[in-house]
Amino acid sequence: MDNKKLSESDVVDKFIRPAIVQAGWHNLDQIYAQYPLRAGRVVVRGKTAQRDKSTVLHADFVLFLKPNIPMAVVEAKKSRLSVRAGMQQAINYAELLDVPFSFASNGEGFVFRDATLATGVLEQNITLDQFPSPQELWARYCQWKGWSAEVQSVAAFDYALATTAKTPRYYQLGAINRTVEAIAAGQNRVLLVMATGTGKTYTAFQIIHRLWKSSWRADKPSGQKRILFLADRNILIDQTMVNDFRPFKGAMAKLSPNAKGVERINAQGKVELEEVDLAVNKTTKVVDKSYEIYLSLYQAVSGTDEAQNIYKQFSPDFFDLIVVDECHRGSADEDSAWREILTYFASATQVGLTATPKETKEISNSDYFGEPIYTYSLKQGIEDGYLAPYKVIRVDLDKDAFGWRPAAGMTDKHGNVIEDRIYTGADMNRKLVLEKRDELVAAKITEYLKATDRYAKTIVFCEDIDHAARMRQALSNANADICATQPKYVVQITGDSPEGQKRTMGELDNFIDPEKPYPVIATTSKLMSTGVDAQTCKLIVLDQNIQSMTLFKQIIGRGTRLREDLGKTWFTILDFKRATELFADKDFDGEPVQIYEPKAGEPIAPPDTPPETQPDVQSGIPSGTDPGDLPPLGPFAPGIEEPRKYVVGGMVTVAVARERVQYLNAPQRPGQAHHREPA
């Protein structure tokens, strides 16, 4: 056969693979053909979604020093193309995998790109029999990094393979390897930024396992380092113990005096109760210090009462490693309980995990942990096809948008004289409760669910606990045909009291369990904004003034998990507060695929196929009002102290207000969509 007519697969079989194997790379654990990089972006069209096959990425070969320690990318091309034809692809894939070595070949030889500049040459042509060995590339890599032999042994230490069936994705490899390498090299504060739904806990597990078992901290024998994992939600600890951290069982305990089993779904898909080890004696509150890995709520080990500070039973140098999950919530604040714990154990290496680093004049993650060592954003996750894309439906209500002023001397339902001023969206459910507004919001949510799927898991984010309670009632009334026989179709999940939390946490577990049909709709305020793994959530409702980009990203993250096997390929945000205008913020990194704003009388669910252009339509706007003159809502509203609320009944009606329809294609940012102002 003419070598100039060989296909790519022929070139691989006849020349490339034999050259790699001859150089000392072994087939089973060092050569990975057709290595998956990107799963392919999910494209939403109307009510259906499918993966864009053109965005699926596989590297022809990824070469590993050992499993999950990637070293090089090799890109093959058919023989009639240039030997360097695949080099740009190889470079792009190497960048994703965070490796310095790239190869391209058409079977005649290789173009070898060495970003370590070990020989002083970036790219050179080499023959088939000059392909470098694993030892040669590793030596160049370690010299480039400036690592000692001790650092090398930790950086190359094995992943946990036999104990978990998961195969890390490319970005998880990058986060795990960079963290282990940095800590091995002496860095004692590390920050990882990974979008919600991208596997932060699994990433933490592998980091902990490798450091725990390796020669890191040479003064401690293998497997005898002491490690603390901190989180701020009990459900985060429980899920972690019975899922990703399960291989640590026997060496792991929960720093809690509450003896309680944890529900988990077994291999057969059945829910079972699993006991977990508890490190705190229920009676004496004395901590058992014989465990090596401890998991705790920071609230459970610290408090204003010195007797609550369980962590002080440990000596300040007890822990070698502390991992803080969702570190944007507490550890960033110098006065927080987390910072108190981290300061006490200052000699420990500390790793912060967050989807949303907090950076303000008063609070900073990077000030404490340093700049992120690895970042994987919501936008990147959507582009890669590992996170769900989403649509936005915006509904402006007239009293929010244009304001409402009471008549002179008007009293509310409780006989209070309502202060005479204009109340706008920033006041709704903070200082002014319009019962007809609750009814309209509930009606619009119900209308959307009826038009799409009445059993789609839905989270309604309310202003506070009182608002969440009212919305539960309004939604129950709007869905009376179901709620009459299924009272848990709509539930309130808030943390307003010990009794309430005990009563509702079970419903939170039920809500996030894909196997349980009820509850369908959860009304909440803050409790479900972070750390809740609601895998099948398809609708997020925003009826809360959101002034924090961190909170906004966390709320959006409740819907970003993909569960194609359960029909969850995208989700919708129904926004009554213009909170989604935060998409225009420079710090937001994952745009919606569509923004739809139905005018009064139009269906709440967007049409299946967006028109090329659709005019803005105003309804109920005073004559001569410019849309740009409307009062600010949501994140642009001024901060207001929690005041006494005026409650106004049915004498004040609420309607859908100014509307426009805005459609957005995937590459566009909000504001670039086709739209037309009314004549």
N, C-alpha and C positions, 0 to 999 in steps of 0.2 A: 504493500500500500504506500502511496505517495505521502510522505510525512507532512506535506503542506496541505493535505486534505483531511487531516485527523480532526475529529470532533473534540470538544472540551473533555468529555468523559474518557475518550481514548488517550488524550494527552495525560490526564491524571493517572490512568491505569498503567501506561507504558513508561512514563518518564518521572512525573512528579512524586507519586507515592514511593516508588522504588528508591529515588534519590533521598527522600526524607528518612525512610527506614534504614538505608545504608549508613546514614549519618548518626544513627544511634537512637532515633526516636521509635518507641515501641507502639504498636498498633492499639493495644487495648486501653492503656491509661494515659498516653501522651499525644495521640493523634485523634482529633475529633473532626470528621468530615461533615460538611453541611451543618456547621454549628449555628444554632438559632440565635439571632440577635434581636430582631423586632418581629412581633407577632402579626403586625399589620393593623393599621388604624381602622377603627370601627367607623363606618360611614352611615349616618342616619338619613333616611329618605322617607319623609312622612312618618308612618307608624312602624316602619321596618328598618332593620339595620343589618349590615353585612360588612365583612372585612374587605378592605381594598387590597387585593392581591399584589398590586404594584408596589405597595409599601412594605411587604414582607421582606425581611433581610436574613440571609444565611451567608456565612463566610464559607468559602470552599474548604479551607482547613484552618483550625486553630490548634496550635501546638502548645502543650502544657508541660511544665517541669514535672508536675504530679497533678492529680485531679484537683481542679479549681484554682490552680496557680498558672494562669496563662502567660505565655512568653512571646508568641509570634502569630501573625496571620499570613496565610499563603493564598493568593488568588490566582486561579488558573484561567487560561483562555485557549481557544482553538488554535491550531498550529498556523493558520494563515494570517493571524494577527501578530502584531509586534510583541516582542518579549516583555515590553513594559506596558502593554495595553491595560493590564489589570492593576497597575500600581496605585492609581488614585482610589480605587475601591479598597484595596488593601490598607492604605493609609487611613481611610475613613473608618474602617472596621477596627483597626488597631487603636484608633483614638477612642472609640466606644469601649473597647476592652481595657484601655489604659495600659497598653504595652508599647515598647519602643521599637519593636522589630517587625518589618513588613517585607513580604516577598511577592513577586509577580513572575509568572512563567507561561510560555507557550510551548514548552517541551524542549526548546533548544538550550536553555540554561535558565538562570534566575537573575532578576534585578533585586538586589538586597539593599534595603533601607535600614540603616542603623542610627536611630536618633540619639544613642548614647555617645556617638562620635568616638568610639573606642579606638578607631584607626585614624581618626582625623578626616574621614570621608563619610559624607551622609549617605550617598547612593552609589553603588557600583555593580557592574555585571560580574557574575561568577558562573562557573560551569556547574553541571549537574553534580559532579563528584566533589565540589567544594562547599556543599551545603553544610552549615555549621551544626555541631552537636549540641544537645541540651546543656552539657557542662560548659561549653564555650559561651553560649548565650547567657547563661546564669552568671558566669564569672564577669562578663562585660556589664551585666545589669547591676551586680553587687558593687563593682568598682565605680560605676556611674553614680550609685547611691552613696558611696562612701561607707559601706557597712562593714562592721567587724564580723568575725566568724560567729560570735554569740548572737548578733542581730540576724545574721543570715539563717541560723537554725530556727529562730522564732518565726521569721517572715515566711519560711518555707514549711512550717509545721502543718500537719495534716488537718483537713476539715473533718467534721463528724459526718461519716458516710454511712456506716452500718446501722446507725440509730435513727436515721431519718430518710424518708423516701424522696424528699424535696431535692430538686436540682436548682442551684441558684441561677438567677438571671444575670445578664452581663453587668447591670448596674449594681446588683447586690454583691457580685464578685469585687467590683471596684471599691464599694464602700467597706466591705470586710477586709480586703487585702490592704487598702490604704491605712485603715485604722490599726490593724495588727502591726504593720510595718512601722507606723509612726510611734506607737507605744513601745515597740521593741527598740527603736532608736532613741528612746528617752523622753518623748513628748508625754506630759502628764495631764493635759487637758485637751480633749478632742470633741468637736461638734460635727454631727452628721445631720444633714437636712434631706429628708426623703418624704415625698408627698404621701398623704394618707392613702392606704391601700397598696403600697408598694413593698410591704414586708419588712418594716423596721424591726419587729420582734424577732423574726427569723434571722435577720442580719445580726441583731444583738446576741442571739444564741450562738451563732458561729464564732463571733468575736470572743465571747466569754469562753466557749469550749476550747478554742485554740490557745488562748492565753493561759487558761486553767491547766491544760495538759502539757504545755510546752515548757521549755527551759527559761521562759521569762521569769524574772525574779529568781535568779540562780540560788538565792538563799533559801528558797522554798522548794521542797520536793514536788515532783510532777503530781498534779491533781490536788495539791494541798494549799492552794491559794484561797484566800477568803474574799468572797465577792458579794456585793449588795446591789440588788436591782430595785429601784424606786419608781413608783408610779402614783397617780393621784386618784385613781378609780379602782374600787374593789374588783370590778369586773375585769379590768385590765390584768390584775394580778392573777385572778382565777383562770382566765383564758390562757394566760401565758404558762401557768404551771401545768395545765393538763394538755396543752397543745405543743407549742414550739419548744418549751423547756422540759418537756416530758422525759427526754433522755437523762436529765439530771436527777431523776427520782432516786431517793436514797441518800443523796448528798445535799438535797435541797429542802428548805423549810420556809414556811410563811411566818413572818414576824407579827403574829396576831394571837390573842388569847381566845379567839372565838372558834370553837371546834365546829367545823362545818364542811360537809362534802361539797364537791364541785361537779356540776353537770358537764358531761362531755358526750360527744357523739362518737360511738365506736366505729370499727371498720365495717360493720353491717348497717350503719346508718341509724342505729338505735341510741336513744339517750340513756346514759347510765350515770350513776352517782359514784364519784371517785373520791376516796379519802386523800387528804394531803397532810403532810407532816407540819405540825405547828411548833414553833420554837419557843413560845412563851407559855409558861405554866399558868393555867387558868386561875388557880387559887393564889399563888405567891407572886405572880407576875415576873418571875425570874426567867431570864433568857437562857436557853440551852446553847452553849457556844461550841458544841461539837460538830455542827454542820459547816459546810464549806461554801454553800450558796444560799443566800437569804433573799427573799422577796418581801417587799413591804410597801404599804401606803405610807407616804410621809406623815399623814395625819395620825397614823396609828403609833408612831414612835416618837412624836414630838408634841408639845403643847405648852400652854402658859403655866400649867402646874408641873413643877419639877418632877413629881412622881410619874408623870406621863412620858417623860423623856427616856423611853426605853433604850434608845441608842446609846445613852451615856453609861449603860452597863458594859458596853464594849470599850476597850481602851482606844485612844485616838489612832493608834497604828494597827488596829485589828484587821481592817480591810485593806486588801491590795488593789482592788478594782471596784469602782462604783459606776453603775450605768443608770442614767436618769431618763426615763421615758417621758415623752411630751414635755420636754424641759422648758418650753416657752411659758408654761403656766405658773411656775413658782420659783424655780431656781434662778431666773433672770433678775428677780427683785432682791436687792441686798438685804431687805428686812424680812424676807419670806422664811417659812419653816424649812424649805429645802436648802436654802443657802446656809441656814444655821447648821443643818446636818452636814452639808458639804464642807463647811468651814471646820467643823469639829474633826472630820476625817480628812484634813487637808493633805496628809501625806499619801493618801491613796490616789492612784490614777483615776481620773473621772471622765466619763464619756457621756455627752448629752445627745439625745435623739429628739428630733422635732420635725414636723411638717411645715411649721411656720415660725421661724426664728423671730424673736421680738426685739425690735430696735427702736427705741424712743430716747428722748433726752434723759429720762429717768431710769429706764430699764433696758438692759442689753445682754443678749446671749453671748455675742462675740466678745464683749468686754471681759466676760468671765472665762468662756471656753476657748476664745480665739476664733479666727475666721473658720468657716466650715471646711473640713478636710475633703468632703465630698458632698455634692448637691445633685439630687434627682427631682426635678420639678413636676408639678401637675401637667404642665404643657408637654413636657417630654414624655411623660407616661401615657398621655392621650395619643401623641404622635406615634409612639412605639406600639400602641395597641394593648397596653397592660392596664389602662384605666378607662373608665367609661366616659364617653363624650356626653354633652348635655345640651338641652334647649332651655331657653328662658321665655317665660310668659310674664309680661309686666302689666299690672292692672293698677291704675291710679284711681283713687276714690275722691269724689268731689270735695268732701270736707277736709281731707288731707291736703289736697293740691291747692284749693282756693281759700281754705280757712273757713271757720264758723265763728260767728259772734252772737252771744246770747242777747235776748231782748232785755231791756232795762228791768232789773229786779227779778229776773227769772231764777227759779229755784230748781234744784235737781230732785231726784226721787226721794232723797232723805231730808228734804227741806232746807238744804244749804243754799244760800244765795250764791249764784255762780259769778265769779269775778268777771267784770266787764272788760273783755279784751278779745283779740282775734286768736283763736286756737287753730293750730296747723298740725301737720303730720307729726311733728316732734312731740306734741302734747298727747296724741291719741294713746290711750291705755297707760299713760303716765300721770297726766293730770285730768284728762277728760275721757270718760267711758261713754261711748254712744252705742247703746244696745243694738240699734239697727245696723250699725257697722259690723258688729260681731255676726249678725244674721247674714249680712251680704257676703262677708268673707267666707263663712261656712257654706253658703249657697254656691259660691264660685268654685270652691274646692270640690264640693260634691258634684257640680256640673262637669268639672274636668274628669273626675274619676268615672262618672257614668259614661262619658264619651270615650274613655280609654279602657280602664280596667278597675272595677270597684274594689278589687282585692289587692291592688298594688300597695305595698308598704309605703306609708306616708308619715313624715315628721313635720309637725307644724311648730315653728319657733315663735314663741309669744314673748311679750314684753316682760312679764314676770309671772309668778305662780298664780296670782289671782286671775290674770288674763288667760293663762293656760286652763284654769278651771272653767272659766266662762266659755272658752272655745270648745272644750270637751262637751259642754252642755249644748251649745249651738250646733255642733257637728252631729251630736246624737239626735237632735231634733230633725236636722236636715236629712239624716239617714235612718229615720224612724222605722222604715220598712224592714231594715236589717237589725237595728239595735233592739227592737222589741223582743226578738228571740235570741240575739247574740249580743249581750250587753258589753262584751269586751271588744266589739268591733272598733270602738273609740275608747281610748283610755288616756288618763292624765299620768305622765311619768315625770315627777318632780321630786326634789329632795327637801321638802319644806319641814319635815319633822321626822324624828326617829321612827314613829309608827308609820308615817306615810312612806318613808323610804323602805322600811321593811315590807310594807304591803305592796309597793310598786316595783321594787327591784325584780321581783319574780316576773312581772309583766314586761320589764325591760329584757330579761332573758328570753321570754317568749317572743317578743317583738323581733329580736335579732336572730332567732332560730329559724332558718329557712324551712324547717319541717313543720312549723306550727303556724296555722292559718291566722290565728288571732293573738294579739290585737293587730288590726290593719292600720289604723290611724293613731298616732301618739302625739299628744299636745305636750309641749315642754317649754322651758325657758332657757336654762343653762345646762341642765344635767346631761343632755344628749348631744351637746355641741362638740365634744371631743372624746376620742378613745372608744366610742361605741362602734363595734364592727357590724353595722347593719348591711350585710352583704346584698340583700335583695331590695333595698330601699329604692323606689322608682320616682318618688315625688318628694321634694323638699319645698315647704311653704315658708316664706319669709314675711312675718308680720311683726317684726322687731326692728327698732332703730339700731342699726349696726354702725358703730363709729370706729371699729378696730379692724384693720386688714387681717390681723392674726385670727380674730374670731370669725371673720367672714370666710377665710380659707378653711378653717376647721369645720364650719357648718357645711360648706360645699363638699368637703371631704367625706361627709356622711353618705354621699351617693355615688362616689367615684369607683367603688369596687365593681369589677366585672364578674358576672356569674352566667356565662353563656349557657351552661348546662341547665340553669333554672330560668332561662329566658330574660335575664337581666343584661342587656347590652348597651343601654343608655338610660339617662334619667332626665327629669324635668325640674326646673326651679320655677315656682309660681311666686312672683314677687309683688307684694302689696306696698312696699316701702321704698321702692327705687334703690334698694341696697345694691342691686346688681350694677348700678352705675359705677361701682368700685372697679368694674372691669377696665375702666379707662385709667385707673391708677397705674403708674409706672411699675409698682411692686407686684401687680397681679400678673400671673404667668400662664394662664390656661383659659383661653377664650371659649365661649359657647359656639356651637355650630349654627344656632339660629336664635334670633330674638323676635318674639311675636307679641304685639300689644293690641289685643282685640278692642274694637270700638263698642260702644254701648249697643246691645242687641245682637252682637256677633257671638258665635260659639267660643267658649273659653279655650277649647283645644285648637291648636293651629291646624290649618288645612294640610292635607297630605303633601301637596306640591306647592312650594312658595311661588307666587307670581314674580315676574321679572321686576316689576315695580308696583307699589301699592301706595296710594296717597295717604298722608296723615289725615285723620278725621277728628275734628273736635266736637265734643258733645257737652253742653252745659257750661262752656267757658263764657264769661261775660264778654260782651261785644268789645272789640278793640284790644283784648288781652293777647299779648305776645307770649308764646310758650316759654320763651327764655326768661320771662318776668315772673314765672311761677315760684312760689316760696320753696326753699330747700326742704328735702325730706331725708330720712334715713341717715346715711353716714355723714351727710353735710349739715345735719341739724346740730344746734349748739347743745352741749352737755347740760342736763337739767337735774337738779337734786330730786330725789323721789318725793313727790308732794302728796297731800291729800287729794283723792280723786273725786271729781264730780261725776255722778252717774245720771245719765240722761236717757229716758225711756223712748217710747215710740213716737213721741211728738216731733222728734227731729229725724228726718229721713236721710239716708245715705245712698248715693248712686255712683255708678261708674262715671268717671270724669273724662278729662282730656285723654284722647287715645291717638296712637299712631301705630302703624304696623311697620316693623323693621326686620328685614331678613338678612341673615349673615351667612356668607360662605365660609368654609373652614379656614382658608388662609387669611381672612380679613379680621381686623380688630373692630370692636364696637365703634360706631361713628363712621365706618367706611361702607356701611350697608346702603343699598339703594333705597331712598325714600324721597318723598316730595311734600313740601309744606302745603297746607290748604290755600286756595286762592283767596 
